[in-house]
Amino acid sequence: MARARQPVVDRQASITWFRNTRERTGRLFDLLSPAAYFEQPIPLRHPVVFYEGHIPAFSVNTLIKRGLGRPGVDAGLEALFARGIDPEDGDAADESAIASWPGREAVRRYAAEADRTILDALEHADIERDGHPVLHRGQAVFTLIEHEELHQETLAYMWHRLPSALKRRPRDAEVVPEGAAPVVDRVRIPAGRATLGAGRDEIPFGWDNEFPTLVVDVPAFAVDRHNVTNQAFLEFVEAGGYTDRRWWSEADWAWRESAGVRHPPFWVRGADAWWWRGMFERVPLPPAWPVYVTHAEAAAYARWKGGRLPTEAEFHRAAYGAPDGGERSYPWGEGPPDATRGHFGFRGWDPVPVGSFPDGASAWGVHDLVGNGWEWTSTVFDGFPGFAPMASYPEYSADFFDGLHYVIKGASPVTATGLVRRSLRNWFRPHYPFVYAGFRCVEDAPR
């Protein structure tokens, strides 16, 4: 007689995870003054009000309606708050004109009722059903909570663009004391294999673009030991890198010209010095922090330095490969992603000096591959061979297999710790200037 499969979803752990995630979202919204509620800090995204309604509406639409086949809480609001907008798809202000946004009290009443509905389902409903497209291995439960964690990072970089007067600075919002930028050097990574993605039964949950595994043979290459810092990038700026089209692709140069881009998006030019646009204040440009830039700026700098951006497979080889031919779950090994390993998990609102977490270095001695900023790759976002859309959120990845998005890997200061897994893939358009993403350069190694 076949043994019954052990459940993937732990009810009590999921309830705790859901509550903690909702509380963190609440703290994010509490950072804003009431005057910010209908502000639109990024023109290509909805106003703030949308996101306070979207997160609970998505959870209801996913688990309650699509998964359990039950009625929702408020059909009108669940339609209004159904989905966000992809950067550069159009002006979100036009789309928001389809309806008058409800007031905050109405949104919060809806969210509270949605939370009660989700918690009741997590405690009592049949939330894991073998063979059910949405509930198999508890997919809907993981989807709704990780969706919220992903959106928390979106909220953070939206808040970053709001004036300081519209935000309440928390007590723990300290800027890490400055350190010296390290000497720039590269580490040679020998040829070997990189395993991208994961097996469908290998991890409890992954987004559809994480499956199945893809094994890639990676030739030898050399990679920057540390992320490119503000100090290093300043050399490119001062050398006229933004006005020399030799370093830019045709499309990137056209964007730079039309948008009037002259420096990284988190930099602010003062009367006689550069400043960093922090979450709660401007600070003198910290030379040892990683520079946050678009893919276009990163690629231009890499060409100027005689290198290029790494492929997704090269990132994996540098991050998870080992000299013995094996592969690790994390750059540092198999230990959990705790506070000694990197700058992630909402432990700060801005970066810290590169190399601050030596215990998080890879087997090759490459630092900060997880945390302190996502990292651009040269790989165009697409599904691995055998890709299949996920039933709980079928448009999550497939809508972006358009040749216009690039894979980013790693994590930022405000990436939830649970998302720090090897198979996770993120992606953005090459000219999107708001994401917390830096980069490092690579070059082919001599044979």
Secondary structure per residue as TSV (DSSP state, phi and psi in degrees):
chain	resnum	aa	ss	phi	psi
A	1	M	-	360.0	129.1
A	2	A	-	-67.5	138.8
A	3	R	-	-77.5	140.6
A	4	A	-	-66.4	139.1
A	5	R	-	-70.2	137.8
A	6	Q	-	-67.9	139.0
A	7	P	-	-60.5	145.2
A	8	V	S	-82.5	-36.3
A	9	V	-	-88.0	123.7
A	10	D	-	-93.0	113.1
A	11	R	H	-56.9	-52.6
A	12	Q	H	-66.4	-38.3
A	13	A	H	-64.5	-38.1
A	14	S	H	-68.4	-38.5
A	15	I	H	-62.5	-44.9
A	16	T	H	-62.9	-44.9
A	17	W	H	-60.3	-45.1
A	18	F	H	-62.6	-47.1
A	19	R	H	-61.0	-45.3
A	20	N	H	-63.8	-37.8
A	21	T	H	-67.5	-42.9
A	22	R	H	-63.9	-37.8
A	23	E	H	-65.3	-39.6
A	24	R	H	-65.0	-40.4
A	25	T	H	-61.1	-41.0
A	26	G	H	-60.5	-40.3
A	27	R	H	-66.0	-34.6
A	28	L	H	-63.9	-44.7
A	29	F	H	-68.7	-28.5
A	30	D	H	-69.1	-15.6
A	31	L	T	-69.7	-17.9
A	32	L	B	-97.1	145.7
A	33	S	-	-77.0	157.4
A	34	P	G	-55.1	-29.1
A	35	A	G	-66.6	-15.6
A	36	A	G	-89.2	-6.3
A	37	Y	T	-62.4	-34.4
A	38	F	T	-106.6	13.1
A	39	E	-	-72.2	155.6
A	40	Q	-	-125.6	81.2
A	41	P	S	-64.4	-24.7
A	42	I	S	-122.9	116.6
A	43	P	T	-56.4	-30.8
A	44	L	T	-89.2	8.5
A	45	R	S	-124.4	162.5
A	46	H	-	-67.8	165.9
A	47	P	-	-64.0	165.4
A	48	V	H	-52.9	-41.5
A	49	V	H	-53.6	-38.3
A	50	F	H	-56.5	-42.8
A	51	Y	H	-73.8	-28.5
A	52	E	H	-69.6	-26.1
A	53	G	H	-91.3	-32.7
A	54	H	H	-63.9	-42.5
A	55	I	H	-62.2	-52.0
A	56	P	H	-67.8	-33.3
A	57	A	H	-64.6	-40.8
A	58	F	H	-60.7	-42.1
A	59	S	H	-61.8	-42.8
A	60	V	I	-66.1	-47.1
A	61	N	I	-60.4	-35.4
A	62	T	I	-79.9	-56.0
A	63	L	I	-84.2	-49.2
A	64	I	I	-74.5	-49.2
A	65	K	I	-82.9	-58.7
A	66	R	I	-72.8	-37.2
A	67	G	I	-83.6	-56.9
A	68	L	T	-89.9	-11.7
A	69	G	-	71.0	27.2
A	70	R	-	-103.6	163.9
A	71	P	-	-65.7	155.5
A	72	G	-	-84.9	-156.1
A	73	V	S	-97.9	-44.5
A	74	D	-	-151.9	103.7
A	75	A	H	-59.7	-37.5
A	76	G	H	-64.3	-47.6
A	77	L	H	-69.4	-33.3
A	78	E	H	-69.9	-24.3
A	79	A	H	-79.8	-42.6
A	80	L	H	-62.2	-40.9
A	81	F	T	-98.7	21.0
A	82	A	S	-63.7	-45.2
A	83	R	-	-150.1	145.8
A	84	G	-	-77.3	-160.6
A	85	I	-	-133.8	142.1
A	86	D	-	-80.2	138.9
A	87	P	T	-52.1	133.1
A	88	E	T	76.2	5.5
A	89	D	S	-74.5	-15.3
A	90	G	S	148.8	172.8
A	91	D	-	-80.4	118.8
A	92	A	H	-62.9	-21.6
A	93	A	H	-64.2	-35.8
A	94	D	H	-64.6	-43.6
A	95	E	H	-67.8	-35.5
A	96	S	H	-69.5	-14.6
A	97	A	T	-72.8	-6.1
A	98	I	T	-67.0	-18.8
A	99	A	S	-158.6	156.5
A	100	S	-	-78.4	129.2
A	101	W	-	-66.3	139.0
A	102	P	-	-69.4	160.5
A	103	G	-	-71.4	166.6
A	104	R	H	-65.0	-37.2
A	105	E	H	-62.4	-39.2
A	106	A	H	-66.0	-41.0
A	107	V	H	-63.9	-42.9
A	108	R	H	-68.3	-35.2
A	109	R	H	-63.2	-44.2
A	110	Y	H	-61.4	-46.3
A	111	A	H	-61.1	-40.2
A	112	A	H	-64.0	-42.3
A	113	E	H	-69.1	-37.9
A	114	A	H	-62.5	-42.1
A	115	D	H	-62.2	-42.7
A	116	R	H	-62.0	-39.1
A	117	T	H	-66.4	-42.4
A	118	I	H	-66.2	-45.5
A	119	L	H	-62.2	-38.1
A	120	D	H	-63.6	-41.2
A	121	A	H	-66.2	-42.3
A	122	L	H	-61.5	-32.3
A	123	E	H	-85.2	-35.2
A	124	H	H	-122.3	-24.3
A	125	A	S	-81.5	164.5
A	126	D	-	-82.4	80.3
A	127	I	-	-89.7	-2.8
A	128	E	-	-135.6	110.9
A	129	R	-	-130.8	119.8
A	130	D	T	-59.7	132.6
A	131	G	T	86.3	-17.4
A	132	H	-	-74.7	128.2
A	133	P	T	-58.7	-33.0
A	134	V	T	-98.3	-28.4
A	135	L	T	-103.9	-2.5
A	136	H	G	-60.6	128.8
A	137	R	G	55.0	27.4
A	138	G	G	65.6	29.6
A	139	Q	H	-54.6	-43.5
A	140	A	H	-62.4	-36.2
A	141	V	H	-64.0	-50.1
A	142	F	H	-62.8	-40.2
A	143	T	H	-59.1	-48.6
A	144	L	H	-68.0	-35.8
A	145	I	H	-77.2	-44.7
A	146	E	H	-67.0	-32.1
A	147	H	H	-57.4	-42.1
A	148	E	H	-67.0	-41.1
A	149	E	H	-61.7	-40.8
A	150	L	H	-63.0	-40.9
A	151	H	H	-69.0	-26.5
A	152	Q	H	-60.6	-35.2
A	153	E	H	-69.8	-38.7
A	154	T	H	-58.4	-44.8
A	155	L	H	-60.5	-42.1
A	156	A	H	-60.8	-47.3
A	157	Y	H	-76.1	-20.9
A	158	M	H	-67.9	-47.8
A	159	W	H	-59.1	-33.8
A	160	H	H	-57.3	-28.4
A	161	R	T	-89.3	-5.3
A	162	L	S	-82.0	147.9
A	163	P	-	-59.7	148.0
A	164	S	G	-57.8	-30.0
A	165	A	G	-64.6	-19.4
A	166	L	G	-95.8	6.6
A	167	K	B	-125.6	151.1
A	168	R	-	-104.5	118.6
A	169	R	-	-75.5	121.3
A	170	P	-	-75.0	163.5
A	171	R	T	-65.1	-29.0
A	172	D	T	-91.4	12.3
A	173	A	-	-86.4	63.3
A	174	E	-	-92.9	142.4
A	175	V	-	-84.4	128.5
A	176	V	-	-64.7	132.7
A	177	P	-	-52.8	143.2
A	178	E	-	-70.3	146.1
A	179	G	-	-121.7	175.3
A	180	A	-	-85.6	139.9
A	181	A	-	-65.5	136.5
A	182	P	-	-73.1	162.4
A	183	V	-	-64.7	134.8
A	184	V	-	-77.5	122.0
A	185	D	-	-148.2	165.7
A	186	R	E	-120.9	150.7
A	187	V	E	-109.6	132.1
A	188	R	E	-82.9	127.7
A	189	I	E	-108.8	118.3
A	190	P	-	-69.1	161.4
A	191	A	S	-58.7	146.4
A	192	G	E	179.1	-171.2
A	193	R	E	-104.3	148.1
A	194	A	E	-124.9	131.4
A	195	T	E	-100.8	112.9
A	196	L	E	-97.1	152.6
A	197	G	S	73.2	-163.5
A	198	A	-	-151.7	157.3
A	199	G	-	-73.2	149.7
A	200	R	T	-63.9	-26.5
A	201	D	T	-105.5	9.1
A	202	E	T	-82.1	-32.1
A	203	I	S	-127.6	153.5
A	204	P	S	-59.9	-36.8
A	205	F	-	-155.0	146.1
A	206	G	-	-154.1	155.9
A	207	W	-	-72.9	158.0
A	208	D	G	-58.3	-31.4
A	209	N	G	-73.8	-5.4
A	210	E	G	-85.5	-7.8
A	211	F	-	-120.6	155.4
A	212	P	S	-79.9	-167.6
A	213	T	-	-71.2	151.9
A	214	L	E	-135.3	118.1
A	215	V	E	-97.8	127.0
A	216	V	E	-122.9	132.7
A	217	D	E	-80.7	123.8
A	218	V	E	-113.9	118.9
A	219	P	-	-64.4	162.3
A	220	A	-	-60.5	145.7
A	221	F	E	-154.7	168.8
A	222	A	E	-119.2	138.9
A	223	V	E	-130.8	146.2
A	224	D	E	-57.5	134.4
A	225	R	S	-65.8	-35.6
A	226	H	S	-122.9	160.3
A	227	N	-	-61.3	153.2
A	228	V	-	-63.7	128.3
A	229	T	B	-92.8	168.7
A	230	N	H	-58.3	-39.7
A	231	Q	H	-62.4	-45.0
A	232	A	H	-65.6	-40.5
A	233	F	H	-70.5	-29.0
A	234	L	H	-60.1	-32.2
A	235	E	H	-62.2	-39.4
A	236	F	H	-64.1	-43.9
A	237	V	H	-62.4	-48.0
A	238	E	H	-71.0	-20.7
A	239	A	T	-84.3	4.2
A	240	G	T	82.6	23.8
A	241	G	G	-59.7	-29.8
A	242	Y	G	-80.2	-8.9
A	243	T	G	-116.5	7.8
A	244	D	-	-113.9	106.2
A	245	R	G	-72.3	-5.9
A	246	R	G	-58.4	-30.4
A	247	W	G	-91.2	-4.1
A	248	W	S	-115.0	143.0
A	249	S	-	-68.6	164.4
A	250	E	H	-58.7	-45.5
A	251	A	H	-66.9	-39.7
A	252	D	H	-69.4	-37.3
A	253	W	H	-65.2	-41.7
A	254	A	H	-61.8	-41.5
A	255	W	H	-63.8	-46.6
A	256	R	H	-60.0	-40.9
A	257	E	H	-67.7	-48.4
A	258	S	H	-68.0	-34.0
A	259	A	H	-88.2	-8.6
A	260	G	T	66.9	33.8
A	261	V	-	-76.3	128.1
A	262	R	-	-129.0	-6.0
A	263	H	S	-165.8	167.9
A	264	P	-	-58.2	150.5
A	265	P	T	-67.8	-19.3
A	266	F	T	-96.8	4.1
A	267	W	E	-96.6	148.2
A	268	V	E	-129.5	130.5
A	269	R	E	-86.5	121.1
A	270	G	-	-92.5	-172.6
A	271	A	S	-61.3	-39.3
A	272	D	S	-142.2	17.8
A	273	A	S	-160.5	164.1
A	274	W	E	-94.7	146.8
A	275	W	E	-126.5	157.0
A	276	W	E	-100.8	131.0
A	277	R	E	-79.2	93.5
A	278	G	-	-80.6	171.6
A	279	M	S	-62.5	-38.9
A	280	F	S	-120.6	-8.7
A	281	E	S	-163.7	159.7
A	282	R	E	-86.8	139.4
A	283	V	E	-129.8	152.2
A	284	P	E	-52.8	137.5
A	285	L	-	-51.1	115.4
A	286	P	-	-78.6	114.3
A	287	P	T	-64.2	-27.8
A	288	A	T	-92.3	-3.6
A	289	W	S	-76.5	151.9
A	290	P	B	-67.6	141.6
A	291	V	-	-77.2	138.3
A	292	Y	-	-103.7	123.0
A	293	V	-	-144.3	172.0
A	294	T	-	-78.3	167.2
A	295	H	H	-59.7	-39.1
A	296	A	H	-61.0	-44.4
A	297	E	H	-68.7	-39.6
A	298	A	H	-62.8	-44.3
A	299	A	H	-65.3	-38.4
A	300	A	H	-64.7	-44.6
A	301	Y	H	-61.3	-44.2
A	302	A	H	-60.3	-41.6
A	303	R	H	-63.8	-41.7
A	304	W	H	-59.8	-33.9
A	305	K	T	-86.8	2.3
A	306	G	T	78.6	20.3
A	307	G	-	-125.7	-153.0
A	308	R	B	-158.6	174.2
A	309	L	-	-82.9	148.6
A	310	P	-	-71.6	153.9
A	311	T	-	-76.2	166.9
A	312	E	H	-59.6	-40.2
A	313	A	H	-66.5	-37.5
A	314	E	H	-66.4	-39.6
A	315	F	H	-57.5	-46.6
A	316	H	H	-61.8	-41.2
A	317	R	H	-63.8	-42.5
A	318	A	H	-70.1	-34.1
A	319	A	H	-85.7	-42.3
A	320	Y	H	-117.3	-9.0
A	321	G	B	-76.6	164.9
A	322	A	-	-143.4	153.0
A	323	P	T	-59.1	-25.0
A	324	D	T	-81.0	4.2
A	325	G	S	91.4	-8.7
A	326	G	-	-83.8	-179.5
A	327	E	B	-132.8	145.7
A	328	R	-	-102.2	159.1
A	329	S	S	-73.0	-34.2
A	330	Y	B	-132.7	162.0
A	331	P	T	-53.6	-38.1
A	332	W	T	-84.7	-11.3
A	333	G	B	135.5	-134.1
A	334	E	S	-109.8	-5.4
A	335	G	S	-65.0	156.8
A	336	P	-	-67.1	155.1
A	337	P	-	-77.3	80.6
A	338	D	-	-99.4	-173.3
A	339	A	T	-68.4	-11.1
A	340	T	T	-86.9	-8.6
A	341	R	T	-100.0	-20.4
A	342	G	-	174.0	173.5
A	343	H	S	-98.2	87.4
A	344	F	-	-151.0	-179.5
A	345	G	S	74.8	28.9
A	346	F	S	60.2	37.9
A	347	R	S	-89.3	0.9
A	348	G	-	-173.9	162.6
A	349	W	S	-101.1	-14.9
A	350	D	S	-133.2	171.1
A	351	P	-	-68.5	175.1
A	352	V	-	-126.9	166.6
A	353	P	-	-55.7	141.0
A	354	V	T	-62.1	149.0
A	355	G	T	78.9	13.0
A	356	S	-	-74.4	-11.0
A	357	F	-	-127.7	73.4
A	358	P	G	-59.7	-25.7
A	359	D	G	-71.8	-9.0
A	360	G	G	-100.7	4.7
A	361	A	-	-67.8	154.7
A	362	S	-	-78.1	176.3
A	363	A	T	-61.1	-23.0
A	364	W	T	-92.3	-4.2
A	365	G	-	85.6	24.1
A	366	V	-	-93.4	132.6
A	367	H	-	-100.4	154.4
A	368	D	-	59.3	34.8
A	369	L	S	-74.2	-17.3
A	370	V	S	-128.8	119.0
A	371	G	S	100.9	161.5
A	372	N	S	73.3	5.4
A	373	G	E	139.2	134.6
A	374	W	E	-60.9	165.4
A	375	E	E	-127.8	128.2
A	376	W	E	-69.3	142.1
A	377	T	E	-119.3	171.1
A	378	S	E	-91.2	3.6
A	379	T	E	-83.8	124.9
A	380	V	E	-72.8	132.7
A	381	F	-	-64.7	128.5
A	382	D	-	-160.1	169.6
A	383	G	-	-80.8	152.9
A	384	F	-	-74.6	156.6
A	385	P	T	-53.3	129.3
A	386	G	T	94.6	4.8
A	387	F	-	-57.3	141.9
A	388	A	-	-140.6	131.9
A	389	P	-	-60.4	146.1
A	390	M	-	-81.7	140.1
A	391	A	T	-67.1	-32.7
A	392	S	T	-75.5	-17.7
A	393	Y	S	-159.4	68.3
A	394	P	T	-63.1	-23.7
A	395	E	H	-91.6	1.2
A	396	Y	H	-53.9	-51.0
A	397	S	H	-105.6	-44.3
A	398	A	H	-57.7	-31.8
A	399	D	T	-65.7	-13.7
A	400	F	T	-113.3	11.8
A	401	F	-	-85.1	64.1
A	402	D	S	-118.7	5.6
A	403	G	S	75.5	8.3
A	404	L	-	-113.9	4.2
A	405	H	-	-125.2	147.4
A	406	Y	E	-116.3	144.5
A	407	V	E	-71.6	135.2
A	408	I	E	-119.6	146.4
A	409	K	E	-128.1	165.9
A	410	G	E	102.5	-126.8
A	411	A	E	-177.0	161.0
A	412	S	-	-113.1	177.1
A	413	P	T	-57.6	-27.4
A	414	V	T	-111.6	30.8
A	415	T	S	-90.9	128.0
A	416	A	-	-59.4	142.1
A	417	T	G	-58.4	-35.4
A	418	G	G	-65.3	-18.0
A	419	L	G	-87.8	-2.4
A	420	V	-	-83.8	71.4
A	421	R	-	-123.7	153.2
A	422	R	T	-59.9	-37.4
A	423	S	T	-81.8	-13.7
A	424	L	-	-62.8	137.3
A	425	R	-	-127.9	137.1
A	426	N	E	-122.5	166.3
A	427	W	E	-159.2	149.4
A	428	F	E	-150.2	164.6
A	429	R	-	-72.9	155.8
A	430	P	T	-70.1	-15.0
A	431	H	T	-113.2	11.8
A	432	Y	-	-77.4	116.4
A	433	P	-	-96.6	6.8
A	434	F	-	-103.8	-21.6
A	435	V	S	-71.3	150.5
A	436	Y	-	-81.4	79.0
A	437	A	E	-133.1	129.2
A	438	G	E	-115.7	-153.1
A	439	F	-	-168.9	169.6
A	440	R	-	-139.3	159.2
A	441	C	-	-99.7	153.9
A	442	V	E	-131.8	165.4
A	443	E	E	-147.4	152.2
A	444	D	E	-64.3	138.3
A	445	A	-	-87.9	144.4
A	446	P	-	-57.4	142.4
A	447	R	-	-75.0	360.0
